[in-house]
Amino acid sequence: MKTIKNISILMVLTLSINLGVAQDKKAHNIDNSNIALEGYSPVSYLDLGIAQKGLKEFKSEHDKVVYYFTDADQKKKFDQNPGKYLPQYGGYCAFGVYAGAKFRPDPNKFIVKDGKYFLYLYNLELDAQQLWLAENNHKKLMDKANENWNKLKGTYN
């Protein structure tokens, strides 16, 4: 009887943990290890204007999401002000959010504007970064994406 009770408790704990992680996956584009940006450094995007893969030895966690950095200085900058370095729309494709959907972006396709960075889907059929730029109205696109994000961030991908 004690074994059944222990198994029941373990199942409830596992379910609670999984629901907590699943909750994060609604608003954050993360993999099964809770790693954001496919391991690319959020500091590199914003401070250097380039996409750089981070390293495991330089990582931080913010709101249950793991971010990698290229060196200790980048990690320190992030740790001092994580909100500054978080990707827009939880790291989902900005043009997709504008259109009302969540798509995983290519971490090498991004735009830095007004102290923020926006990621974009890129594949053989679609270059969402070029669609965003072709509109030539960042504010209009961002306003609509922000409105859509308020609804999308609580939904599954």
C-alpha positions in Angstrom: 0.0 0.0 0.0 2.9 2.4 0.9 4.4 1.7 -2.6 1.2 2.6 -4.3 1.0 5.8 -2.3 4.6 6.7 -3.2 4.0 6.0 -6.9 0.9 8.2 -6.8 2.9 11.1 -5.1 5.7 10.6 -7.7 3.1 10.8 -10.6 1.5 14.0 -9.2 5.0 15.6 -8.8 6.0 14.6 -12.3 2.8 15.9 -13.7 3.2 19.2 -11.8 6.8 19.6 -13.1 5.7 18.8 -16.7 2.9 21.3 -16.5 5.3 24.0 -15.2 7.6 23.4 -18.1 4.8 23.2 -20.6 3.6 26.6 -19.3 7.0 28.0 -20.2 6.8 26.6 -23.7 3.8 28.7 -24.4 5.5 32.0 -24.0 9.1 31.0 -24.8 10.5 29.3 -27.9 12.6 26.7 -26.1 13.8 23.2 -26.7 13.1 20.2 -24.3 16.1 21.3 -22.2 14.5 24.8 -21.8 17.3 26.3 -23.9 16.3 29.5 -25.7 17.6 30.8 -29.0 18.9 27.4 -30.0 21.9 28.3 -27.8 22.7 31.6 -29.4 23.7 34.5 -27.2 21.1 37.1 -26.6 23.8 39.6 -25.7 25.5 39.1 -29.1 22.3 40.0 -31.0 21.7 43.2 -29.1 25.2 44.5 -28.2 27.2 43.2 -31.3 24.4 42.9 -33.9 25.6 39.4 -34.8 24.3 35.9 -34.1 26.9 33.9 -32.1 26.5 30.5 -30.6 27.0 30.5 -26.8 28.9 28.0 -24.8 27.6 25.6 -22.1 30.1 26.9 -19.5 28.6 30.4 -19.8 24.9 30.0 -19.2 22.2 31.7 -17.1 18.6 30.9 -16.2 15.9 33.5 -16.2 12.2 32.6 -15.7 13.0 28.9 -16.0 14.6 29.5 -19.5 18.3 28.9 -20.1 20.4 31.3 -22.2 24.0 30.6 -23.4 26.7 33.3 -23.9 30.0 33.5 -25.6 32.0 34.5 -22.5 31.8 35.5 -18.8 31.4 39.2 -19.7 28.3 38.5 -21.7 26.8 36.3 -19.0 27.5 39.1 -16.4 25.7 41.7 -18.6 22.7 39.5 -19.0 22.6 38.6 -15.3 22.6 42.3 -14.4 19.7 43.2 -16.7 18.0 40.1 -18.2 14.9 42.0 -19.4 17.1 44.1 -21.7 18.3 41.0 -23.6 15.2 38.9 -23.9 14.1 38.2 -27.5 10.9 39.8 -28.6 7.8 37.5 -28.7 9.5 34.9 -26.6 12.0 34.1 -29.4 9.3 33.2 -32.0 9.3 34.7 -35.5 8.2 38.3 -35.4 6.5 38.2 -38.8 4.6 35.0 -37.7 3.4 36.8 -34.6 2.3 39.7 -36.7 0.3 37.3 -38.9 -1.2 35.6 -35.8 0.9 32.5 -35.5 4.0 31.2 -33.7 6.8 29.9 -35.8 10.4 28.8 -34.9 12.8 31.3 -36.4 16.2 30.8 -37.9 18.6 32.2 -35.2 20.7 33.8 -38.0 17.8 35.9 -39.3 17.1 38.9 -37.1 16.8 42.6 -37.0 18.0 44.9 -34.2 15.9 48.0 -33.8 15.2 50.5 -31.0 17.2 48.4 -28.4 15.3 45.2 -29.2 15.9 42.3 -31.5 13.4 40.4 -33.6 13.9 36.9 -35.0 12.5 35.5 -38.3 11.6 32.3 -39.9 13.7 31.4 -42.9 13.4 28.3 -45.1 13.3 27.4 -48.8 9.8 28.7 -49.2 9.8 31.8 -47.0 12.1 34.6 -45.8 10.0 36.3 -43.1 12.7 38.9 -42.5 12.4 40.1 -46.0 8.6 40.2 -45.8 9.0 42.4 -42.6 11.5 44.7 -44.3 9.4 44.9 -47.5 6.5 46.4 -45.5 8.8 49.3 -44.7 6.7 50.1 -41.6 8.4 48.6 -38.5 6.1 50.4 -36.1 2.8 49.2 -37.7 4.1 45.6 -37.9 5.3 45.7 -34.3 2.1 47.2 -33.0 0.0 44.4 -34.6 2.5 41.8 -33.4 2.4 43.2 -29.9 -1.4 43.0 -30.0 -1.3 39.4 -31.3 1.4 38.4 -28.8 -0.9 39.2 -25.9 -3.2 36.3 -27.1 -0.5 34.0 -28.5 1.8 33.9 -25.5 -0.8 31.8 -23.6 -1.2 29.2 -26.4 0.8 26.2 -27.5 2.9 26.4 -30.7 
